[in-house]
Amino acid sequence: MTTVESARLLLPLGITLLAPFAIIAAKGDDNRREGVSFVAAALTFISVLCMVPAVIAGTVYEFTLFTILPGITVRFAVDGLGIIFALIASFLWGLATSYNVGYMRSLNEHAQTRYYFCFGVAIFGAVGVAFSANVFTLYLFYEIITVFTYPLVAHHQDEEGFAGAKKYLVYLMGTSKLFLLPAMVLTYVLCGTLDMNLSNIMQGMFPPEVVANNPNMVRITYVLYIAGLAKAALFPFHNWLPSAMVAPTPVSALLHAVAVVKAGVFSVSRIILSGFGVETMNTLWLGVPTAYLAAFTIVAASLVALTKDDLKARLAYSTVSQLSYVIIGVALLTPSAVQGGLLHIPHHAFSKITLFFGAGAIYVATHGIRKISQMNGLGRRMPWTFGAFAVASLSMIGMPPVCGFVSKWFLINGTMEAHQVVLLVALLLSTILNAGYFVPIFFRAFFLAPKPEAHIEQYSEAPKVMVVPLVITGSISLLLGIFPGIFHVFIKTFGQF
């Protein structure tokens, strides 16, 4: 492949880099500013979509932007895994922009230009993470996401907002500096390069002689990576995520479905598969302990979610739990488990953004209702919102024919392939717990009589620019369950799966 052909992968990066500055230039004109976001999202999605046929055929686009030191470059590549994340981020950016218009204008929020600017830079960071060909480039864009989502978390600029944003920054920047940066240095010392092995996930980037001669150093490096990628929200580095719920609901959707947590589980998946590789993971027995940690996170976070009456808090702990489905699948390293884990990246994205869009629509339409206990009968006044919410909830539970069922099917098969009964029980238990904290929400909304003092007759659906995106994402959750091959085709490009 020629350099010119490979440089096509720079187009989505270029669009997402320039878009935030175009948003700043449109300051003072709300329609132009929001129009820039719509156009940039569409162009980014189309530019990523244009690479799909070649990637499905097995092509890996690669381009080195510049070299800093021998073995340390800013280098990009697009393969099956990277394009999944890039497609999700660019497609959902457009829908999130529509939702932002309704939410921000309805509540007359302040600093909207700054808000859209930071939102755009976060998408740039997400696309950069998706296209990173080495650990150094991944680290750069991982940090860009952290820095530019901080103002979004602190958007309300009150005591609660600053406290949540401070915890967000301390957790994510602290772990990346204490653990991820040393892991990168150790990788360079052991391997002489930071380039991941995108063509052979069986071997990874660590030479066999390094694994044989320095097994403990390789193990330490792996532990540092897992601890340093706190965006994946594994226990005990999960508490930043519920605290970040002080942000506006569209930001919560960005954190939980599009950029931040997806960058975390994507990075963990990339490090395990293209960094360490299946053989090294199995040789040093790194996968099973990671899967057990993920299983603990799944069950523990689900139990906490059961106790939350605040809708966003319940969804936050649900996210902590659901992210570990990806990790448990990738860490098990069996064909079915890896497929289930990687499929859960897009499946969770569309379902979870529907849930957060629904939470925001409820908040706007009812002028502030956030407690689940106050939602009796609301589904009768907001059928589209709660209907989409119910579909996405069934996906999180793992009910057919919604897409979450497909992920769990592969994951459960993966635990049996690995002969891991404990992990199988954890997945089945989590399904019961998921039902325990999701079903009461839409059951209340549709089937319980409203309290007379609630006066729900005064409420109706949120603005269409909010409701239409959540209906679309909810419908896509259903579509991906009926046609799971839409994203599965990219996973097949790895060959072994």
C-alpha positions in Angstrom: 0.0 0.0 0.0 1.4 3.4 -1.0 2.0 6.2 1.5 -0.8 8.2 -0.1 -3.3 5.4 0.4 -2.2 4.9 4.0 -2.6 8.6 4.6 -6.3 8.3 4.2 -6.5 7.4 7.8 -5.4 11.0 8.6 -8.6 12.4 7.2 -10.8 11.5 10.1 -8.1 12.8 12.5 -7.8 16.0 10.5 -11.5 16.7 10.5 -11.9 16.1 14.2 -8.8 18.2 14.9 -10.1 21.2 12.9 -13.8 21.0 14.0 -13.3 22.3 17.5 -11.5 25.4 16.2 -14.3 26.0 13.7 -16.7 25.8 16.6 -14.7 28.5 18.4 -14.8 30.6 15.2 -18.6 30.3 15.1 -18.9 31.6 18.6 -21.9 34.0 18.9 -24.0 32.1 16.3 -25.7 29.1 17.9 -26.9 27.6 14.6 -23.5 27.9 12.9 -21.7 26.5 16.0 -23.9 23.5 16.2 -23.9 23.1 12.4 -20.2 22.7 12.5 -20.5 19.8 14.9 -23.1 18.1 12.6 -21.1 18.6 9.5 -17.8 17.4 11.1 -19.5 14.4 12.6 -21.0 13.4 9.2 -17.6 14.0 7.4 -15.7 12.0 10.0 -18.1 9.1 9.8 -18.0 9.0 6.0 -14.2 9.2 5.9 -14.1 6.2 8.4 -16.7 4.3 6.4 -14.7 4.7 3.2 -12.0 2.5 4.8 -14.4 -0.3 5.8 -14.2 -2.4 2.5 -10.4 -2.5 2.6 -10.3 -3.3 6.3 -12.8 -6.1 5.9 -10.6 -7.5 3.1 -7.7 -7.6 5.6 -5.9 -4.4 4.8 -4.2 -2.5 7.6 -3.7 1.2 6.9 -0.5 2.4 8.5 1.1 5.9 8.6 4.0 7.3 10.6 3.5 11.0 11.2 7.0 11.7 12.7 9.7 10.1 14.8 10.7 11.5 18.2 13.4 9.0 19.2 14.4 5.6 17.7 11.5 3.3 18.4 9.3 6.2 19.6 7.0 7.6 16.9 3.6 9.1 16.5 2.2 6.4 14.3 -1.3 5.5 13.2 -2.9 2.3 11.9 -6.4 1.2 11.1 -7.4 -2.5 11.5 -10.7 -4.3 12.4 -10.6 -3.4 16.1 -9.7 0.3 15.5 -12.4 0.8 12.9 -15.1 -0.5 15.3 -14.2 2.2 17.8 -13.8 4.9 15.2 -17.2 4.1 13.6 -18.9 4.2 17.0 -17.3 7.5 18.0 -18.0 9.3 14.7 -21.6 8.0 14.3 -22.7 8.8 17.8 -21.1 12.2 17.7 -23.8 13.3 15.2 -26.6 11.9 17.3 -25.1 13.4 20.5 -24.9 16.8 18.8 -28.7 16.7 18.0 -29.3 15.7 21.6 -27.0 18.4 22.9 -29.0 21.1 21.0 -32.2 20.1 22.8 -30.7 19.6 26.2 -28.4 22.7 26.3 -31.0 25.1 24.8 -33.9 23.8 26.8 -32.0 24.3 30.1 -30.4 27.5 28.8 -27.0 26.3 29.8 -24.0 28.6 30.1 -20.6 28.4 28.2 -22.1 26.4 25.3 -19.3 27.2 22.9 -16.7 25.9 25.4 -18.9 22.8 25.9 -19.1 22.0 22.2 -15.4 22.7 21.7 -14.4 20.3 24.5 -16.9 17.7 23.2 -15.3 17.9 19.8 -11.7 17.6 21.1 -12.9 14.5 23.1 -14.0 12.9 19.8 -10.6 13.8 18.3 -9.0 12.0 21.2 -11.2 9.0 20.7 -10.4 8.7 17.0 -6.7 9.1 17.9 -6.9 6.2 20.4 -8.8 4.1 17.8 -6.1 4.7 15.2 -3.0 4.4 17.5 -0.4 2.0 16.2 1.9 2.1 19.2 1.7 2.6 22.9 3.2 6.2 22.8 0.5 7.4 20.4 -2.2 5.7 22.4 -0.9 7.4 25.6 -1.0 10.9 23.9 -4.6 10.6 22.8 -5.7 8.9 26.0 -4.5 11.9 27.9 -6.1 14.3 25.4 -9.5 12.7 26.2 -8.8 13.1 30.0 -7.8 16.8 29.8 -10.6 18.0 27.6 -13.4 16.1 29.3 -12.5 17.7 32.7 -14.2 21.0 31.8 -17.3 19.0 30.7 -17.5 17.2 34.0 -17.0 20.5 35.9 -19.4 22.3 33.5 -21.8 23.5 36.2 -18.9 25.2 38.1 -20.5 24.6 41.5 -19.0 22.9 44.5 -20.4 19.5 43.6 -19.2 19.9 40.0 -15.7 20.8 40.9 -15.5 18.0 43.5 -16.6 15.4 41.0 -14.3 16.8 38.3 -11.3 16.8 40.7 -11.8 13.2 41.6 -12.2 12.5 37.8 -8.9 14.1 37.1 -7.0 12.7 40.1 -8.0 9.1 39.3 -7.4 9.3 35.5 -4.3 11.5 35.4 -2.9 9.9 38.6 -3.1 6.3 37.4 -1.8 7.2 33.9 1.3 8.9 35.4 1.9 6.4 38.2 1.3 3.2 36.2 0.7 3.7 32.5 3.8 5.9 31.9 6.2 3.4 33.8 4.6 0.5 31.8 5.4 2.3 28.6 9.0 2.8 29.7 9.4 -0.8 30.7 7.9 -1.9 27.4 10.5 0.2 25.5 13.4 -1.2 27.6 12.2 -4.8 27.1 11.2 -4.6 23.5 13.2 -1.7 22.1 10.1 -0.4 20.5 6.5 0.7 21.4 4.9 -0.5 18.2 2.1 -3.0 18.8 1.8 -6.1 16.7 -1.4 -5.5 14.8 -0.7 -8.3 12.3 -0.2 -11.2 14.8 -2.3 -11.1 18.0 -1.0 -14.6 18.9 2.6 -13.3 19.5 2.1 -9.7 20.4 5.0 -7.2 20.6 7.1 -9.0 23.3 9.7 -11.3 21.7 9.7 -14.9 23.0 13.2 -14.6 24.4 12.2 -11.6 26.5 9.2 -13.5 27.9 11.4 -16.5 28.6 14.3 -14.5 30.2 12.4 -11.8 32.0 9.0 -13.3 32.9 8.5 -11.3 36.1 9.4 -8.0 34.4 6.8 -8.7 31.7 4.2 -9.6 34.4 5.0 -6.3 36.3 4.6 -4.4 33.0 1.2 -6.0 32.4 0.0 -5.1 35.9 1.1 -1.5 35.4 -0.9 -1.3 32.2 -4.1 -2.7 33.7 -3.8 -0.3 36.7 -2.9 2.6 34.4 -5.9 2.3 32.1 -8.4 3.4 34.8 -10.9 4.6 32.2 -11.8 0.9 32.0 -13.2 1.3 35.6 -12.0 -1.9 37.0 -12.1 -2.1 40.8 -10.6 -0.4 42.7 -10.1 2.4 40.2 -13.8 2.8 39.4 -15.0 5.5 41.7 -14.2 8.4 39.4 -17.1 7.2 37.1 -20.0 7.6 39.5 -18.5 10.9 40.8 -18.4 12.3 37.2 -22.3 12.1 37.1 -22.4 15.7 38.3 -21.8 16.6 34.6 -24.7 17.4 32.2 -26.4 14.2 31.0 -25.1 14.5 27.4 -21.6 14.5 28.9 -22.5 11.4 30.9 -23.5 9.8 27.6 -20.1 10.9 26.2 -18.3 9.5 29.2 -20.2 6.2 29.3 -20.9 5.3 25.7 -18.7 7.2 23.2 -15.3 8.4 24.3 -14.0 7.9 27.8 -14.9 4.5 29.0 -14.7 3.1 25.5 -11.2 4.4 25.2 -10.5 2.5 28.5 -11.8 -0.9 27.4 -10.5 -0.5 23.9 -7.0 0.3 25.2 -7.1 -2.7 27.5 -8.2 -4.9 24.6 -5.5 -3.5 22.4 -2.8 -4.0 25.0 -3.8 -7.6 25.7 -4.2 -8.7 22.1 -1.7 -6.5 20.1 0.6 -5.7 23.0 1.1 -8.9 25.0 -0.5 -11.3 22.6 -2.3 -14.6 23.3 0.8 -16.7 23.7 2.5 -14.4 26.2 -0.8 -14.0 28.2 -1.2 -17.8 28.4 2.5 -18.5 29.1 2.7 -16.1 32.0 -0.9 -16.9 33.2 -2.0 -13.3 33.0 -5.5 -13.7 31.5 -7.4 -15.7 34.1 -6.6 -13.4 37.1 -7.6 -10.4 35.0 -10.9 -12.1 34.1 -11.6 -12.9 37.8 -11.0 -9.2 38.7 -13.4 -8.2 36.0 -15.9 -10.8 37.3 -15.7 -9.3 40.8 -16.2 -5.8 39.3 -19.3 -7.0 37.4 -21.0 -8.5 40.4 -20.0 -5.8 43.0 -21.0 -2.9 40.8 -24.3 -4.6 40.0 -25.0 -5.0 43.7 -24.3 -1.3 44.3 -26.5 -0.3 41.4 -29.4 -2.1 43.1 -29.2 0.4 46.0 -29.4 3.6 43.9 -32.6 5.5 43.5 -31.0 8.3 41.4 -31.3 7.2 37.8 -27.9 8.5 36.6 -26.2 6.9 39.6 -27.8 3.6 38.9 -26.7 3.9 35.2 -23.2 4.8 36.3 -22.7 1.7 38.4 -24.2 -0.3 35.5 -21.5 1.0 33.3 -18.8 0.0 35.7 -20.3 -3.5 35.6 -20.9 -3.7 31.9 -17.4 -2.5 30.9 -15.9 -5.5 32.6 -17.8 -7.8 30.2 -15.4 -6.6 27.5 -12.4 -7.2 29.8 -13.5 -10.6 30.9 -14.0 -11.7 27.3 -10.6 -10.4 26.0 -8.7 -11.7 29.1 -10.1 -15.2 28.8 -8.5 -15.4 25.3 -10.8 -18.2 24.0 -12.3 -17.5 20.5 -15.9 -17.1 21.7 -14.9 -15.0 24.8 -12.8 -12.6 22.7 -15.6 -12.2 20.1 -18.2 -11.6 22.9 -15.9 -9.0 24.6 -15.1 -7.1 21.5 -18.7 -7.2 20.3 -19.8 -5.7 23.6 -17.9 -2.5 22.8 -20.4 -1.4 20.1 -23.3 -3.2 21.7 -22.9 -1.5 25.0 -22.2 1.9 23.3 -25.5 2.1 21.5 -27.5 0.7 24.4 -25.9 2.8 27.1 -26.1 6.0 25.2 -29.8 5.3 24.8 -30.2 4.9 28.5 -28.4 8.2 29.3 -30.3 10.0 26.5 -33.4 8.7 28.1 -32.4 10.0 31.6 -31.6 13.4 30.2 -34.9 13.5 28.3 -36.8 12.7 31.5 -34.9 15.4 33.4 -35.7 18.1 30.7 -39.3 17.1 30.1 -40.2 16.9 33.8 -38.1 19.9 34.9 -35.8 17.9 37.2 -37.0 14.4 38.0 -34.0 12.1 38.6 -35.4 9.7 41.3 -36.6 6.4 40.0 -39.2 6.3 42.8 -40.8 9.4 41.3 -41.3 7.9 37.8 -44.6 6.0 38.3 -46.7 6.4 35.2 -44.3 8.6 33.3 -44.1 6.1 30.5 -47.7 6.9 29.6 -46.7 10.5 29.1 -43.4 9.8 27.4 -43.9 6.5 25.5 -41.1 7.0 23.0 -38.5 7.8 25.6 -39.4 5.0 28.0 -40.0 2.6 25.1 -36.4 3.1 23.8 -35.2 3.0 27.4 -36.9 -0.4 27.9 -35.3 -1.8 24.7 -31.8 -0.6 25.8 -32.5 -2.1 29.3 -33.2 -5.5 27.8 -29.9 -5.2 26.0 -28.1 -4.6 29.2 -29.9 -7.6 30.8 -29.0 -9.8 27.8 -32.5 -10.6 26.5 -33.0 -11.6 22.9 -33.3 -10.2 20.3 -31.5 -7.1 21.5 -27.7 -6.9 20.9 -26.6 -7.4 24.6 -27.9 -11.0 24.2 -25.4 -11.7 21.4 -22.4 -10.4 23.5 -23.5 -12.5 26.5 -24.0 -15.6 24.4 -20.5 -15.5 23.1 -19.1 -14.7 26.6 -20.9 -17.6 28.2 -19.7 -19.9 25.5 -16.2 -18.5 26.1 -16.3 -19.4 29.8 -17.2 -22.9 29.0 -14.4 -23.2 26.4 -12.0 -22.0 29.1 -13.6 -24.4 31.7 -14.2 -21.5 34.1 -17.3 -22.3 36.0 -16.8 -19.4 38.5 -16.8 -16.9 35.6 -19.9 -18.6 34.1 -21.7 -18.3 37.4 -20.7 -14.6 37.7 -22.1 -13.8 34.2 -25.4 -15.6 35.0 -25.6 -13.9 38.3 -25.0 -10.5 36.7 -27.8 -11.1 34.3 -30.2 -11.6 37.3 -28.8 -8.5 39.0 -29.2 -6.5 35.8 -32.8 -7.4 35.6 -33.2 -6.5 39.3 -32.1 -2.9 38.7 -33.4 -2.2 35.2 -36.8 -3.8 35.1 -38.3 -1.8 38.0 -37.5 1.4 36.1 -39.7 0.8 33.0 -42.2 -1.3 35.0 -42.8 1.8 37.2 -43.1 4.0 34.2 -45.6 1.9 32.3 -47.5 -0.2 34.8 -47.6 1.6 38.2 -50.3 4.2 38.8 -48.9 7.7 39.2 -49.1 9.4 42.5 -51.8 12.0 42.5 -49.5 14.7 43.9 -47.1 14.1 40.9 -49.5 15.7 38.4 -47.9 13.8 35.5 -50.6 15.1 33.1 -48.5 18.2 32.9 -45.6 16.3 31.3 -45.0 15.3 27.7 -42.0 14.1 25.6 -38.8 16.1 25.5 -38.0 18.2 22.4 -37.8 16.0 19.2 -34.1 16.8 18.8 -33.6 14.8 22.0 -36.2 12.1 21.5 -35.3 11.2 17.9 -31.6 10.4 18.6 -32.5 8.1 21.6 -35.1 6.3 19.5 -32.5 5.8 16.7 -29.9 4.4 19.1 -32.5 2.2 20.8 -33.6 0.9 17.4 -29.9 0.2 16.4 -29.5 -1.8 19.6 -32.4 -4.0 18.4 -31.0 -4.1 14.9 -27.5 -5.2 16.1 -29.2 -8.1 17.9 -31.0 -9.2 14.8 -28.0 -8.7 12.6 -24.9 -9.2 14.8 -22.6 -9.6 11.7 -22.6 -5.8 11.2 -19.6 -5.5 13.7 -18.7 -9.2 13.9 -17.2 -9.0 10.4 -14.4 -6.7 11.7 -13.5 -9.1 14.4 -13.1 -11.9 11.8 -10.3 -9.9 10.3 -8.1 -11.1 13.2 -8.0 -14.5 11.5 -8.0 -16.5 14.7 -11.6 -15.5 15.5 
